Amino acid sequence: MRVMLKSKLYGLKVTDANLNYDGSISLDPELMRKADILEYEQAHVLNVTNGKRFITYAIAGDENEVCVNGAASHLVEIGDEIMVLTYEVSGGSSVLGTHLKPRIIKCG
C-alpha cells in the first residue's frame, strides 16, 4: 500500500482564524472542486510563513475564504501563506508503472 499525493493547493493566504469552532479548514468551494477535495476529507496544512504543520479536515467555506478553525487557529495568523495537501491510498506494487498525477493548483 502506498500513500500518494492527490491534491496540492499552494500560495493560499489565510483570510481568517476562528478559535470558537470544533475544527477544520474552511476553503473556497471552487478551489475544493478544482483540487478534487471533498468536504470532511483529511487535509495536511503546511504554514509556509512559520513552518508549522497540522492535520485537519476540509469544509466548504465562502468564496475566497481560507479560514483555519478550532485549536489549529493558534498555528496561523491572518495573511500567512499556507499549502493544503490531500492524499489517496493506492495498492502497493500496482502503483508502479502508472502515472498518478496530483492536481496542483497555484492560488493567489
N, C-alpha and C positions, 0 to 999 in steps of 0.2 A: 504494500500500500504506500502511495506517495501523496503528500500534500503539495498541491501545485497552486501557484498564484492564479487567481481568476480575474480579479479586477484591481485597478490602482487609480485612485483619484489623487492628483498632486497639484500643488500650487493653490490649495484651498486656504482661505483666510477665515479664522474663527470670527463669527459675527455676534455670538452671544455665549454666555456660560450661565447655566441655571442650576444652582445647588439644590433647590427645592423640587427635585424630580427624582423618580426612582432610579433612573439610569438610562444610558443610551447616548447616541449622537443623532441629532435631527439634521437631515440633509435635504437639499432641494430635490423634489421628486423627479425632475427631469434628469438631473445628474445620476440619480439612482437608476433610472431606466437606461441611460446611455452606458453605464458601467455594469449593468446586469446585477444590481444589488437589490435583494428583496427586503421588505420590512421584516425586522426581527432576525435578520441574518447576522452572524457574528462578524465583527469588524475589528481589525487591528488599526489603532490610530497612532501615528508617529508624529510627534511635535518637532518640526524642523527647527523652530526657534529656540527651544530649550533642551532638546534631546530626550524628553520624557516620552514613554510609550505606555499604552494601555490597551486592553481588550474590552470591547463592549458589544453592543448590537445597534444596527441602524434602524431608524424610523423615519418616515416621511415627514418633513417639516414644511415650511413655507418656501415660496420661490426665493432663490438666492440665500437661503438660510444654511448656516453651518453652526449649530449650537451643541455644545458639549454639556450634557446633563448629569445631575447627581454628583456622586463623590469625585468623579473624574474632572468635574469643573475646576477643582483645585489644581489641576495639572496644566491648565491653559490660561491665557489672557486673551481678551478680545484683540484681534489683529494678528495673533500668532499664525504662522504658516504651518499647516499640517498636511499629512498624507493619510488616506484611508485605503487599507488593503483588505481584500477578501480572498479566501482560498477555497479550493474544492479538493476532495479526496478522490484519487484515482487508483485503480487496481495496479499494484506493483509493476511487474515487468511488462504488462500490457501497454503501459505508457511509452515504453521505449519504441522509438521509430515513428511515433505520432508527432504531430506538430501542434501542440497545445499553445495557443496564443492568448495571453490575457488581454482583457480590454483595458487599455491605458489611456486615461483621459486627463489632458492638461487643462487646468482651470485657471481662471483669472488672467 
